[in-house]
Amino acid sequence: MKDWVKDFVGMLLILLDSRQLRRIWDASAASAVTVFEQKPLREITAITFLLPELVGFGGGTTSILKLGTELAKMGKRVRFLTIAGESNPVRLREMAEQLYPAVQGDFCGISGVGDMGGDVGIATSWETAYFLLRYQEYFRLGGYFIQDFEAGFYPLSHRFWLAYRTYQLGLVNIALGEWIPAVIRRFDSSLTVDSVTFPADLRAYPIQAPRVYDPAQPLVLAVYLKRSFRRGGALVWDSLRAAKEAFGDKIEIEVYGLLPFRMRLPFGINLGKLTAIQLRALYSRAHVGVVASFSNVSLVPFEMLASGLPVIDFDGASTEAFFARDEMMFSGLSPHEFVASLHRIIDAPTSMAPLVRKAQQQLDGRSWENSARQFIEVLERCRRVDTPG
């Protein structure tokens, strides 16, 4: 590529980055303080979640909606406030119900923060943490529901440090699962980061008996493939291609999680985005699940294990904080090592059942109801109870 083309592309990337960050600069400039001032609060009755925006098939957004719904069931008044995108309350509810039909709570855009403020404001991403800082006058207690180590989404740069700094804004840091606090403390061991149990939706994916693979039939792989680095896009892609070359018709690969259109794959079938009903059908005909979890674990391996599938993740994955190596398979970081993992299943299919049964024991007690209860317990513990002013 010629130098002038590289310079032109580089300038476009700078301008795009500048445009995306402008709202962060605006929020920071409008705030006269650099940390959230936790104020006295007699009782937690209302909780407002600040969301970046509502998007279709958003796993992180769905988790926020589920957590908020469980808090609403506990008698809290729950609100969801978006800082960008759609702001019409009716349309926001329609979009939320597409993600989670049972959602409970009220909705509005950032312009309604005065009406949607209350006892507790909860940031749900690094961008919304700065908005919570900007609008802290409307909240008495500020929290941060950390679903991933978002600083790790970026190379070592201004974006990395902007994201990392949000853990130091004086908010009550509550991480989803055990992996995130350990990662954050690698950079600053003095930070306080509480956590709630990473849930599993056992109502949608009830525990099933371990899947028995018949060597006379093709081994069916259910693969969660995303294009992002943190979900191992290229590693999973090349591993699947190597597996198809090695096993041919002995395996069938069904992939989901890519963009909705049905792009043809050189090694299997692209199912696109799937609903919960479609996922259950896929898991019921598969023999093994494949996922890459190089940032915080998703719900996917829990769903696969609950459905009776042995699961293959990769060395260094966050799932190592949740499952031992006699509960889940971990492939090395190369296609030929992934092929070796499949050989282990094909050559000794009965060896998978004990592994799955032991992993399923880790699912006991994991629910959004329990995680919501832990979430409110952390907020209650951090609440200032001295009499207001």
C-alpha positions in Angstrom: 0.0 0.0 0.0 1.4 3.4 -0.9 2.3 5.8 1.8 -0.3 8.4 0.8 -3.0 5.8 1.0 -1.9 4.8 4.5 -1.8 8.4 5.6 -5.3 9.0 4.2 -6.7 5.9 5.9 -4.9 6.9 9.1 -6.5 10.4 9.0 -10.0 8.9 8.5 -9.5 6.7 11.5 -8.4 9.7 13.6 -11.5 11.7 12.5 -13.8 8.8 13.3 -12.2 8.3 16.7 -12.6 12.0 17.4 -16.3 11.9 16.5 -17.0 8.9 18.7 -15.1 10.4 21.7 -16.6 13.9 21.4 -19.5 13.0 23.7 -17.0 11.8 26.3 -15.1 15.1 26.1 -18.4 17.0 26.4 -19.5 15.0 29.5 -16.0 15.4 31.1 -15.9 19.2 30.4 -19.4 19.7 31.9 -18.4 18.0 35.1 -16.6 20.1 37.7 -15.4 17.0 39.6 -13.3 14.0 38.7 -15.0 11.4 41.1 -18.5 10.6 42.0 -19.6 12.0 45.4 -21.5 9.3 47.2 -24.3 11.0 49.2 -26.3 9.8 52.2 -29.2 7.6 51.3 -31.8 6.3 53.7 -33.2 3.5 51.5 -32.7 2.2 48.0 -36.1 2.3 46.2 -35.2 3.4 42.7 -32.4 2.3 40.4 -31.5 3.8 37.0 -29.3 2.0 34.5 -27.4 4.1 32.0 -27.0 2.3 28.7 -25.0 3.3 25.7 -28.0 2.5 23.5 -30.3 -0.3 22.7 -29.3 -2.5 19.8 -30.7 -5.8 18.5 -29.0 -9.0 19.5 -27.0 -7.2 22.2 -25.9 -9.9 24.8 -24.6 -7.3 27.2 -27.7 -5.2 26.9 -29.9 -8.2 27.5 -28.0 -9.0 30.7 -28.7 -5.5 31.9 -32.4 -5.9 31.1 -32.5 -9.2 33.0 -30.7 -7.8 36.0 -33.0 -4.8 36.1 -36.1 -7.0 35.8 -35.1 -9.1 38.7 -34.5 -6.0 40.8 -38.0 -4.8 39.8 -39.4 -8.1 41.0 -37.8 -7.3 44.3 -39.9 -4.2 44.6 -37.3 -1.6 43.2 -38.4 1.0 40.7 -36.1 0.3 37.8 -35.4 2.7 34.9 -33.3 2.3 31.8 -31.8 5.5 30.3 -29.9 5.5 27.0 -27.2 8.1 26.3 -27.3 7.7 22.5 -29.5 6.4 19.7 -33.2 6.0 20.1 -34.8 8.2 22.9 -38.5 7.7 22.5 -39.8 5.7 25.5 -42.3 3.7 23.6 -39.9 2.7 20.9 -37.2 1.9 23.5 -39.6 -0.4 25.3 -40.4 -2.1 22.0 -36.7 -2.6 21.2 -36.1 -3.9 24.8 -38.9 -6.4 24.5 -37.4 -7.8 21.3 -34.2 -8.5 23.3 -36.0 -9.7 26.5 -39.8 -10.0 26.2 -40.3 -10.3 30.0 -38.4 -7.0 30.7 -39.8 -4.8 33.5 -38.9 -1.1 34.0 -39.3 2.4 32.5 -37.3 3.8 29.5 -36.1 7.2 28.3 -33.2 9.0 26.6 -30.6 11.1 28.3 -32.8 14.2 28.0 -35.0 12.7 30.6 -32.3 12.2 33.2 -34.0 14.7 35.5 -37.2 12.7 35.6 -35.4 9.4 35.6 -32.9 10.2 38.4 -33.3 8.9 41.9 -31.6 6.9 44.5 -29.0 5.0 42.5 -27.5 5.5 39.1 -25.7 2.5 37.5 -23.2 2.9 34.7 -23.1 -0.1 32.4 -20.1 0.7 30.1 -17.0 2.9 30.3 -18.8 5.6 28.2 -21.8 5.7 30.5 -19.5 6.0 33.6 -18.5 9.5 32.4 -22.2 10.4 31.9 -23.0 9.2 35.4 -20.2 11.5 36.6 -21.6 14.4 34.6 -25.2 13.9 35.9 -24.4 12.8 39.4 -26.5 15.7 40.8 -29.6 13.5 40.1 -28.4 10.5 42.0 -27.3 9.8 45.6 -25.4 6.7 45.0 -23.4 5.8 41.9 -22.5 2.2 40.9 -20.8 0.6 38.0 -22.1 -2.8 36.6 -18.9 -4.0 34.9 -19.6 -6.8 32.4 -16.2 -6.9 30.9 -12.7 -5.5 31.1 -13.4 -2.9 28.5 -10.0 -1.3 28.6 -8.7 -4.6 27.1 -10.8 -3.9 24.0 -8.2 -1.4 22.8 -4.5 -1.3 22.2 -2.4 0.6 24.8 -3.7 4.1 23.9 -5.9 7.0 25.1 -9.0 4.7 24.7 -7.4 2.1 27.0 -6.8 4.6 29.7 -10.1 6.3 29.3 -11.8 3.0 29.8 -9.5 1.9 32.7 -9.9 5.3 34.5 -13.6 4.6 35.0 -12.8 2.0 37.7 -11.2 5.0 39.6 -14.2 7.4 39.5 -15.4 6.6 43.0 -18.3 4.5 41.8 -19.3 1.2 43.5 -17.6 -1.3 41.2 -19.7 -4.5 40.8 -18.3 -7.0 38.3 -20.2 -9.8 36.6 -18.3 -12.9 37.6 -15.0 -13.6 39.2 -12.6 -13.0 36.3 -12.9 -9.2 35.9 -11.8 -8.1 39.5 -8.6 -10.2 39.1 -7.8 -8.5 35.8 -8.4 -5.0 37.0 -6.2 -5.6 40.1 -3.3 -6.6 37.9 -3.0 -2.8 37.1 -4.1 -1.4 40.5 -4.2 -3.8 43.5 -5.7 -1.1 45.7 -9.0 -0.8 43.8 -12.1 -2.2 45.3 -14.1 -4.3 42.9 -17.0 -6.5 44.2 -18.6 -9.2 42.1 -21.8 -11.1 41.6 -22.1 -14.7 40.5 -22.1 -15.0 36.7 -25.6 -16.4 36.1 -26.9 -19.2 33.9 -30.4 -19.1 32.5 -31.5 -22.6 33.5 -35.2 -21.8 32.8 -34.4 -21.2 29.1 -31.7 -23.9 29.0 -32.6 -26.6 31.6 -30.0 -29.2 32.5 -29.9 -32.0 30.0 -28.1 -35.4 30.2 -24.6 -35.4 28.7 -24.8 -35.8 24.9 -23.7 -39.3 23.7 -21.8 -39.2 20.4 -22.2 -42.2 18.1 -18.9 -42.6 16.1 -20.9 -44.1 13.2 -22.5 -40.6 12.7 -20.8 -37.3 11.9 -19.7 -35.2 14.9 -21.8 -32.0 14.9 -20.1 -28.9 16.2 -22.2 -25.9 17.5 -19.8 -23.0 17.1 -20.2 -19.5 18.5 -18.1 -17.3 16.1 -17.7 -13.5 16.4 -15.5 -11.3 14.3 -13.9 -9.6 17.3 -10.4 -10.4 18.6 -11.7 -11.0 22.1 -13.9 -13.8 20.8 -11.0 -15.3 18.9 -12.4 -14.6 15.4 -9.4 -15.6 13.2 -8.3 -18.3 15.6 -11.7 -20.0 15.6 -12.0 -19.5 11.8 -8.7 -21.2 11.0 -9.3 -23.9 13.6 -12.6 -24.8 12.0 -11.0 -24.8 8.5 -8.2 -27.1 9.7 -10.8 -29.4 11.4 -12.8 -29.7 8.2 -9.6 -30.5 6.2 -8.6 -33.1 8.8 -11.9 -34.9 9.3 -13.9 -34.2 6.1 -17.4 -35.7 6.3 -16.8 -37.1 9.8 -17.7 -33.7 11.2 -20.5 -31.2 10.5 -19.9 -27.5 11.6 -22.8 -25.2 12.3 -21.8 -21.6 13.1 -23.9 -18.9 14.7 -23.2 -15.4 16.0 -22.0 -13.8 12.7 -23.9 -11.0 11.0 -27.5 -11.9 10.1 -26.9 -12.4 6.4 -26.0 -16.0 5.4 -22.4 -15.6 4.2 -21.1 -18.8 2.8 -18.4 -20.5 4.9 -15.7 -22.8 3.5 -16.1 -25.3 6.4 -19.7 -25.4 7.4 -23.1 -23.8 7.7 -23.6 -20.2 8.7 -26.8 -19.9 10.8 -26.5 -16.1 11.4 -28.0 -14.7 14.6 -30.3 -17.2 16.5 -33.2 -16.8 18.9 -33.3 -18.8 22.1 -35.6 -21.3 20.5 -33.3 -21.7 17.5 -30.3 -22.1 19.9 -32.0 -24.8 21.9 -32.7 -26.7 18.6 -29.0 -26.3 17.6 -27.7 -27.6 20.9 -30.1 -30.6 20.8 -28.6 -31.9 17.5 -25.0 -31.0 18.3 -22.4 -33.2 20.1 -19.9 -30.5 21.1 -19.9 -26.7 21.6 -17.0 -24.4 20.6 -16.5 -20.9 22.0 -13.6 -18.5 22.5 -13.6 -16.3 25.6 -10.6 -14.0 25.6 -12.6 -11.3 27.4 -15.1 -12.0 30.1 -17.1 -15.2 29.6 -20.4 -14.9 27.9 -23.6 -16.9 28.6 -22.8 -19.2 25.7 -20.6 -21.9 27.4 -23.1 -22.1 30.3 -25.9 -22.6 27.8 -23.9 -25.3 26.0 -23.0 -27.2 29.2 -26.5 -27.0 30.5 -27.7 -28.5 27.2 -25.4 -31.5 27.8 -22.6 -30.5 25.4 -18.9 -30.9 26.2 -17.3 -27.5 25.5 -14.0 -26.5 23.8 -12.6 -23.1 24.7 -8.9 -22.0 24.3 -5.9 -21.6 26.5 -5.9 -18.2 28.3 -9.7 -17.9 28.1 -11.6 -16.3 31.0 -13.6 -19.5 31.4 -10.5 -20.9 33.2 -11.8 -18.7 36.1 -15.1 -20.7 36.1 -14.3 -24.2 35.0 -11.4 -26.6 35.7 -9.7 -28.7 33.0 -11.6 -31.8 34.1 -14.9 -29.8 33.4 -14.2 -28.1 30.1 -11.7 -28.8 27.3 -9.1 -26.1 26.5 -7.4 -26.2 23.1 -4.0 -24.7 22.5 -3.8 -21.5 20.5 -3.2 -23.1 17.1 -5.4 -24.9 14.5 -3.5 -28.2 14.8 -4.0 -28.2 18.6 -7.8 -27.7 18.1 -7.8 -30.7 15.7 -6.1 -32.7 18.5 -8.9 -31.7 20.9 -11.5 -33.0 18.4 -9.5 -36.3 18.1 -9.9 -36.7 21.8 -13.7 -36.6 21.5 -13.9 -38.8 18.3 -11.4 -41.4 19.6 -12.9 -41.7 23.1 -16.5 -40.4 23.0 -17.6 -41.9 26.3 -14.9 -39.9 28.1 -16.9 -36.7 27.7 -19.9 -37.6 29.9 -18.1 -37.4 33.2 -16.5 -34.1 32.1 -20.0 -32.6 31.3 -21.6 -33.9 34.5 -18.9 -32.3 36.7 -19.2 -29.0 34.8 -22.9 -29.0 35.2 -22.4 -29.0 39.0 -20.9 -25.5 38.6 -24.2 -24.3 37.2 -26.1 -25.0 40.4 -27.3 -21.7 42.0 -26.4 -19.6 39.0 -29.4 -17.5 38.2 -30.3 -13.8 37.5 -32.4 -13.9 40.6 -29.4 -14.8 42.8 -27.1 -12.4 41.0 -29.6 -9.5 41.5 -29.9 -10.3 45.2 -26.1 -10.2 45.5 -26.1 -6.9 43.5 -28.4 -5.1 45.8 -26.5 -6.5 48.8 -23.3 -4.8 47.6 -25.2 -1.5 47.1 -26.7 -1.8 50.5 -23.3 -2.4 52.1 -21.8 0.6 50.3 -24.7 2.9 51.0 -24.0 5.9 53.3 -26.6 5.9 56.0 -25.8 9.1 57.9 -28.6 11.6 58.0 -28.7 14.0 55.0 -27.7 17.5 55.7 
